[in-house]
């Protein structure tokens, strides 16, 4: 098998994983962009406590959600990419 043929086959097989990776990167960028954009547009919303008298703010929960979404998307990517590779 020639080197050109091997490169073409590897590139063809990596295409679904690359699309999946870029899609998930876009999703994570939108999540983080929304979080930061909310701070820029309405800082009062993000510094408001979750409930009266609580020290935990909406921004704290939003930040934790952004971090957890990164972990979930990473795990989901690994799961789906491995399934695509197994085909």
N, C-alpha and C positions, 0 to 999 in steps of 0.2 A: 504494500500500500504506500503510495507516495505521500510526501509531507504535506503537499497542498490538499490532498484529499482528506487527510487526518484533521488538518486545521479547519476545513470546511465542515466536516462532521461535528467536531467539537463546538464550533460556532453555532451550528444549527441546533444542537442539543442544549446549549446554554441560553438560547433565546427566551424560553418561557420563564426561567428563573430570573433573567434580567428584567423582563417586563414586570414580573411580580415584585421584584425589589424596587424598581422605580415607582410602581403604584403605591407600595407601602411607604416609601420615602415621601411621596406627595401627601399621603394621608397624614403622616406624622408632622410634616411641615405645616399643613393646614391646622392641625390641633395646636401646635406650638404658636403659630402665627395668630390664631384666635385668642390664645391666652395672653400673648404680649400685646396684641392690638386692643384688647379690653383694658389693659393697664393704661395704654396711651390715650384711648378715647374717654374712658370713664374710670379714673383712679378711685373715685369714691365708692364705686360698686365693689371693687376688689379689696378695699380696706374695710368694708362693712363686716361686722361680726355675723356669724351664721345665725345666731339667736341673741336676743338681748342679754347682756351680761357675760357672754362667752368671749374668750380670748382668741378663739380660732376664727380666722377670717375667710371670706370667700376666695381670696387670692391663695391662701395656704392650701385649701382643698383643691383649687384649680391646678396649682403647681404639682401637687401629689398625683392628681389625675393625669397630668401631662407625662409625668415620669412613669407611672404605671402603664399608660398607653404605649410607651416605648417598649417596655418589657413584654407586654402582650403581643404587640406587633412583631417583635423579634422572634418570640416563640412560635407565633403563627407562621412567619416566613420560613423558619427552619422546618417546621412540620410540612408545609406545603411544598417547599423546594425539594425536600427529601422524597416526597411522593412523586414529584415530577421527574426526579432523577431515576427513581426505581422503575419507571416505565420502559 
